[in-house]
Amino acid sequence: MAYRLVLTVEKEKSALVLFEGGIERARRDWEESRDMGRRAFESIEEVLREVGASPEEVVSFQVISELPDASTSRRIAETVASVYTFGVQGLTGERAPG
């Protein structure tokens, strides 16, 4: 199976959704706070476990936000996506699209 992670960051809340094709398979929502990085990584682990998927099955990780580029939450979310993608590349030896 091929999955896609989408992390949406808004001023007051964030959400991580795991899609299989166009179908939402798992979702985690949380209120905005100072622990964006921890919550994002925990949510990734939870949604993958919920559907029985491995990190290697995630073919893309997208961050969606209308916050300014300089927003701390947006920058953390983009860093999480980059670190996750880099880690998966190391596991598979392939480049996962962002």
TIVO-2410 file (N, C-alpha, C; in nm, 3 decimals):
# residues 98
REC num residu      c1      c2      c3 atome chaine
REC   1      M   0.083  -0.119   0.000     N      A
REC   1      M   0.000   0.000   0.000    CA      A
REC   1      M   0.087   0.125   0.000     C      A
REC   2      A   0.035   0.231  -0.059     N      A
REC   2      A   0.103   0.360  -0.059    CA      A
REC   2      A   0.018   0.460   0.019     C      A
REC   3      Y   0.081   0.524   0.115     N      A
REC   3      Y   0.012   0.620   0.201    CA      A
REC   3      Y   0.072   0.758   0.182     C      A
REC   4      R  -0.006   0.858   0.222     N      A
REC   4      R   0.036   0.997   0.215    CA      A
REC   4      R   0.001   1.064   0.347     C      A
REC   5      L   0.097   1.134   0.407     N      A
REC   5      L   0.074   1.210   0.529    CA      A
REC   5      L   0.052   1.356   0.492     C      A
REC   6      V  -0.050   1.418   0.555     N      A
REC   6      V  -0.077   1.560   0.535    CA      A
REC   6      V  -0.089   1.623   0.674     C      A
REC   7      L  -0.002   1.719   0.701     N      A
REC   7      L  -0.002   1.791   0.828    CA      A
REC   7      L  -0.052   1.932   0.801     C      A
REC   8      T  -0.168   1.964   0.858     N      A
REC   8      T  -0.227   2.097   0.842    CA      A
REC   8      T  -0.203   2.176   0.969     C      A
REC   9      V  -0.145   2.294   0.953     N      A
REC   9      V  -0.110   2.378   1.068    CA      A
REC   9      V  -0.188   2.508   1.058     C      A
REC  10      E  -0.267   2.535   1.161     N      A
REC  10      E  -0.341   2.660   1.170    CA      A
REC  10      E  -0.301   2.731   1.298     C      A
REC  11      K  -0.348   2.852   1.314     N      A
REC  11      K  -0.309   2.932   1.431    CA      A
REC  11      K  -0.350   2.866   1.562     C      A
REC  12      E  -0.468   2.807   1.568     N      A
REC  12      E  -0.520   2.752   1.693    CA      A
REC  12      E  -0.513   2.601   1.703     C      A
REC  13      K  -0.497   2.531   1.590     N      A
REC  13      K  -0.498   2.384   1.594    CA      A
REC  13      K  -0.417   2.327   1.478     C      A
REC  14      S  -0.384   2.200   1.493     N      A
REC  14      S  -0.313   2.128   1.387    CA      A
REC  14      S  -0.377   1.991   1.371     C      A
REC  15      A  -0.356   1.931   1.255     N      A
REC  15      A  -0.410   1.798   1.228    CA      A
REC  15      A  -0.314   1.721   1.138     C      A
REC  16      L  -0.299   1.593   1.167     N      A
REC  16      L  -0.221   1.503   1.083    CA      A
REC  16      L  -0.316   1.397   1.030     C      A
REC  17      V  -0.319   1.380   0.898     N      A
REC  17      V  -0.408   1.283   0.836    CA      A
REC  17      V  -0.325   1.188   0.751     C      A
REC  18      L  -0.356   1.059   0.763     N      A
REC  18      L  -0.294   0.956   0.680    CA      A
REC  18      L  -0.396   0.914   0.575     C      A
REC  19      F  -0.359   0.935   0.448     N      A
REC  19      F  -0.446   0.898   0.337    CA      A
REC  19      F  -0.392   0.775   0.266     C      A
REC  20      E  -0.483   0.693   0.221     N      A
REC  20      E  -0.452   0.583   0.130    CA      A
REC  20      E  -0.532   0.613   0.003     C      A
REC  21      G  -0.461   0.648  -0.104     N      A
REC  21      G  -0.532   0.702  -0.220    CA      A
REC  21      G  -0.597   0.832  -0.177     C      A
REC  22      G  -0.722   0.850  -0.204     N      A
REC  22      G  -0.792   0.970  -0.161    CA      A
REC  22      G  -0.874   0.949  -0.036     C      A
REC  23      I  -0.855   0.836   0.032     N      A
REC  23      I  -0.937   0.801   0.147    CA      A
REC  23      I  -0.861   0.826   0.276     C      A
REC  24      E  -0.924   0.900   0.368     N      A
REC  24      E  -0.865   0.924   0.500    CA      A
REC  24      E  -0.873   0.795   0.581     C      A
REC  25      R  -0.756   0.746   0.624     N      A
REC  25      R  -0.750   0.621   0.702    CA      A
REC  25      R  -0.731   0.645   0.851     C      A
REC  26      A  -0.664   0.753   0.887     N      A
REC  26      A  -0.641   0.783   1.029    CA      A
REC  26      A  -0.615   0.932   1.043     C      A
REC  27      R  -0.648   0.985   1.161     N      A
REC  27      R  -0.635   1.129   1.183    CA      A
REC  27      R  -0.606   1.158   1.330     C      A
REC  28      R  -0.525   1.258   1.354     N      A
REC  28      R  -0.500   1.309   1.489    CA      A
REC  28      R  -0.509   1.461   1.482     C      A
REC  29      D  -0.582   1.519   1.577     N      A
REC  29      D  -0.597   1.664   1.589    CA      A
REC  29      D  -0.546   1.708   1.725     C      A
REC  30      W  -0.490   1.827   1.732     N      A
REC  30      W  -0.449   1.880   1.861    CA      A
REC  30      W  -0.452   2.032   1.859     C      A
REC  31      E  -0.472   2.089   1.978     N      A
REC  31      E  -0.470   2.233   1.994    CA      A
REC  31      E  -0.326   2.281   1.985     C      A
REC  32      E  -0.309   2.400   1.931     N      A
REC  32      E  -0.174   2.456   1.916    CA      A
REC  32      E  -0.113   2.483   2.053     C      A
REC  33      S   0.011   2.443   2.069     N      A
REC  33      S   0.084   2.467   2.193    CA      A
REC  33      S   0.233   2.464   2.162     C      A
REC  34      R   0.313   2.464   2.265     N      A
REC  34      R   0.457   2.472   2.247    CA      A
REC  34      R   0.521   2.338   2.215     C      A
REC  35      D   0.445   2.234   2.195     N      A
REC  35      D   0.502   2.102   2.173    CA      A
REC  35      D   0.470   2.046   2.034     C      A
REC  36      M   0.468   2.132   1.933     N      A
REC  36      M   0.432   2.092   1.796    CA      A
REC  36      M   0.515   1.975   1.746     C      A
REC  37      G   0.647   1.981   1.762     N      A
REC  37      G   0.732   1.874   1.712    CA      A
REC  37      G   0.701   1.740   1.776     C      A
REC  38      R   0.689   1.739   1.908     N      A
REC  38      R   0.659   1.614   1.980    CA      A
REC  38      R   0.523   1.561   1.939     C      A
REC  39      R   0.423   1.648   1.934     N      A
REC  39      R   0.287   1.604   1.897    CA      A
REC  39      R   0.284   1.550   1.754     C      A
REC  40      A   0.355   1.615   1.664     N      A
REC  40      A   0.356   1.569   1.524    CA      A
REC  40      A   0.419   1.430   1.513     C      A
REC  41      F   0.536   1.410   1.575     N      A
REC  41      F   0.602   1.279   1.566    CA      A
REC  41      F   0.520   1.170   1.636     C      A
REC  42      E   0.460   1.202   1.751     N      A
REC  42      E   0.373   1.104   1.818    CA      A
REC  42      E   0.253   1.068   1.730     C      A
REC  43      S   0.197   1.168   1.665     N      A
REC  43      S   0.081   1.145   1.579    CA      A
REC  43      S   0.117   1.059   1.458     C      A
REC  44      I   0.235   1.081   1.402     N      A
REC  44      I   0.281   0.998   1.290    CA      A
REC  44      I   0.285   0.852   1.334     C      A
REC  45      E   0.348   0.828   1.448     N      A
REC  45      E   0.358   0.691   1.499    CA      A
REC  45      E   0.219   0.631   1.523     C      A
REC  46      E   0.129   0.709   1.581     N      A
REC  46      E  -0.006   0.659   1.612    CA      A
REC  46      E  -0.086   0.624   1.487     C      A
REC  47      V  -0.084   0.713   1.386     N      A
REC  47      V  -0.166   0.684   1.267    CA      A
REC  47      V  -0.110   0.566   1.188     C      A
REC  48      L   0.022   0.553   1.183     N      A
REC  48      L   0.079   0.437   1.114    CA      A
REC  48      L   0.043   0.308   1.187     C      A
REC  49      R   0.052   0.310   1.319     N      A
REC  49      R   0.019   0.191   1.398    CA      A
REC  49      R  -0.130   0.156   1.382     C      A
REC  50      E  -0.214   0.258   1.380     N      A
REC  50      E  -0.359   0.236   1.368    CA      A
REC  50      E  -0.396   0.158   1.243     C      A
REC  51      V  -0.329   0.186   1.132     N      A
REC  51      V  -0.363   0.118   1.006    CA      A
REC  51      V  -0.268   0.002   0.974     C      A
REC  52      G  -0.168  -0.019   1.059     N      A
REC  52      G  -0.074  -0.128   1.037    CA      A
REC  52      G   0.025  -0.100   0.925     C      A
REC  53      A   0.058   0.027   0.905     N      A
REC  53      A   0.151   0.067   0.798    CA      A
REC  53      A   0.291   0.088   0.854     C      A
REC  54      S   0.389   0.071   0.768     N      A
REC  54      S   0.528   0.098   0.805    CA      A
REC  54      S   0.569   0.233   0.747     C      A
REC  55      P   0.673   0.295   0.802     N      A
REC  55      P   0.719   0.423   0.747    CA      A
REC  55      P   0.753   0.415   0.598     C      A
REC  56      E   0.804   0.303   0.555     N      A
REC  56      E   0.843   0.287   0.415    CA      A
REC  56      E   0.724   0.294   0.319     C      A
REC  57      E   0.603   0.273   0.371     N      A
REC  57      E   0.484   0.277   0.287    CA      A
REC  57      E   0.431   0.420   0.266     C      A
REC  58      V   0.490   0.517   0.334     N      A
REC  58      V   0.450   0.657   0.316    CA      A
REC  58      V   0.530   0.713   0.200     C      A
REC  59      V   0.458   0.750   0.093     N      A
REC  59      V   0.526   0.796  -0.028    CA      A
REC  59      V   0.539   0.948  -0.035     C      A
REC  60      S   0.463   1.020   0.048     N      A
REC  60      S   0.478   1.165   0.051    CA      A
REC  60      S   0.431   1.220   0.186     C      A
REC  61      F   0.484   1.338   0.219     N      A
REC  61      F   0.450   1.407   0.343    CA      A
REC  61      F   0.436   1.554   0.308     C      A
REC  62      Q   0.314   1.605   0.318     N      A
REC  62      Q   0.283   1.742   0.278    CA      A
REC  62      Q   0.245   1.825   0.400     C      A
REC  63      V   0.292   1.948   0.405     N      A
REC  63      V   0.251   2.044   0.508    CA      A
REC  63      V   0.165   2.149   0.441     C      A
REC  64      I   0.047   2.173   0.499     N      A
REC  64      I  -0.044   2.274   0.448    CA      A
REC  64      I  -0.064   2.378   0.558     C      A
REC  65      S  -0.042   2.504   0.524     N      A
REC  65      S  -0.060   2.610   0.623    CA      A
REC  65      S  -0.076   2.743   0.553     C      A
REC  66      E  -0.162   2.826   0.608     N      A
REC  66      E  -0.176   2.963   0.560    CA      A
REC  66      E  -0.103   3.059   0.652     C      A
REC  67      L  -0.032   3.003   0.752     N      A
REC  67      L   0.047   3.087   0.842    CA      A
REC  67      L   0.165   3.145   0.765     C      A
REC  68      P   0.217   3.258   0.809     N      A
REC  68      P   0.335   3.316   0.743    CA      A
REC  68      P   0.453   3.219   0.747     C      A
REC  69      D   0.542   3.229   0.648     N      A
REC  69      D   0.660   3.143   0.642    CA      A
REC  69      D   0.744   3.151   0.768     C      A
REC  70      A   0.744   3.265   0.834     N      A
REC  70      A   0.826   3.284   0.954    CA      A
REC  70      A   0.759   3.230   1.081     C      A
REC  71      S   0.637   3.180   1.070     N      A
REC  71      S   0.567   3.126   1.187    CA      A
REC  71      S   0.642   3.007   1.245     C      A
REC  72      T   0.662   3.007   1.375     N      A
REC  72      T   0.735   2.898   1.440    CA      A
REC  72      T   0.666   2.764   1.417     C      A
REC  73      S   0.535   2.759   1.432     N      A
REC  73      S   0.463   2.632   1.415    CA      A
REC  73      S   0.478   2.579   1.273     C      A
REC  74      R   0.470   2.668   1.176     N      A
REC  74      R   0.486   2.625   1.037    CA      A
REC  74      R   0.628   2.573   1.013     C      A
REC  75      R   0.727   2.644   1.064     N      A
REC  75      R   0.866   2.602   1.045    CA      A
REC  75      R   0.893   2.468   1.112     C      A
REC  76      I   0.836   2.447   1.231     N      A
REC  76      I   0.852   2.318   1.299    CA      A
REC  76      I   0.786   2.208   1.218     C      A
REC  77      A   0.665   2.232   1.167     N      A
REC  77      A   0.594   2.132   1.087    CA      A
REC  77      A   0.674   2.095   0.962     C      A
REC  78      E   0.731   2.194   0.896     N      A
REC  78      E   0.811   2.167   0.776    CA      A
REC  78      E   0.938   2.090   0.811     C      A
REC  79      T   0.995   2.120   0.927     N      A
REC  79      T   1.113   2.046   0.973    CA      A
REC  79      T   1.078   1.901   1.004     C      A
REC  80      V   0.963   1.878   1.069     N      A
REC  80      V   0.918   1.742   1.097    CA      A
REC  80      V   0.903   1.664   0.967     C      A
REC  81      A   0.839   1.725   0.867     N      A
REC  81      A   0.820   1.658   0.738    CA      A
REC  81      A   0.954   1.626   0.673     C      A
REC  82      S   1.048   1.719   0.679     N      A
REC  82      S   1.180   1.697   0.619    CA      A
REC  82      S   1.257   1.587   0.691     C      A
REC  83      V   1.256   1.591   0.823     N      A
REC  83      V   1.328   1.490   0.902    CA      A
REC  83      V   1.266   1.352   0.879     C      A
REC  84      Y   1.134   1.344   0.878     N      A
REC  84      Y   1.067   1.217   0.856    CA      A
REC  84      Y   1.103   1.162   0.717     C      A
REC  85      T   1.094   1.248   0.616     N      A
REC  85      T   1.125   1.206   0.479    CA      A
REC  85      T   1.270   1.161   0.469     C      A
REC  86      F   1.361   1.234   0.530     N      A
REC  86      F   1.502   1.198   0.529    CA      A
REC  86      F   1.524   1.063   0.597     C      A
REC  87      G   1.457   1.041   0.709     N      A
REC  87      G   1.469   0.914   0.780    CA      A
REC  87      G   1.417   0.797   0.698     C      A
REC  88      V   1.307   0.816   0.630     N      A
REC  88      V   1.250   0.709   0.547    CA      A
REC  88      V   1.342   0.681   0.429     C      A
REC  89      Q   1.402   0.785   0.373     N      A
REC  89      Q   1.498   0.765   0.264    CA      A
REC  89      Q   1.612   0.676   0.310     C      A
REC  90      G   1.658   0.696   0.432     N      A
REC  90      G   1.766   0.614   0.487    CA      A
REC  90      G   1.726   0.469   0.501     C      A
REC  91      L   1.599   0.444   0.533     N      A
REC  91      L   1.550   0.307   0.547    CA      A
REC  91      L   1.536   0.237   0.413     C      A
REC  92      T   1.490   0.311   0.313     N      A
REC  92      T   1.459   0.250   0.183    CA      A
REC  92      T   1.569   0.266   0.081     C      A
REC  93      G   1.658   0.362   0.105     N      A
REC  93      G   1.761   0.391   0.006    CA      A
REC  93      G   1.707   0.469  -0.112     C      A
REC  94      E   1.584   0.515  -0.102     N      A
REC  94      E   1.520   0.591  -0.210    CA      A
REC  94      E   1.483   0.729  -0.160     C      A
REC  95      R   1.457   0.816  -0.252     N      A
REC  95      R   1.412   0.950  -0.217    CA      A
REC  95      R   1.260   0.953  -0.215     C      A
REC  96      A   1.203   0.984  -0.098     N      A
REC  96      A   1.058   0.998  -0.086    CA      A
REC  96      A   1.020   1.140  -0.121     C      A
REC  97      P   0.923   1.161  -0.211     N      A
REC  97      P   0.884   1.298  -0.248    CA      A
REC  97      P   0.824   1.371  -0.131     C      A
REC  98      G   0.843   1.501  -0.123     N      A
REC  98      G   0.790   1.585  -0.015    CA      A
REC  98      G   0.655   1.638  -0.042     C      A
***
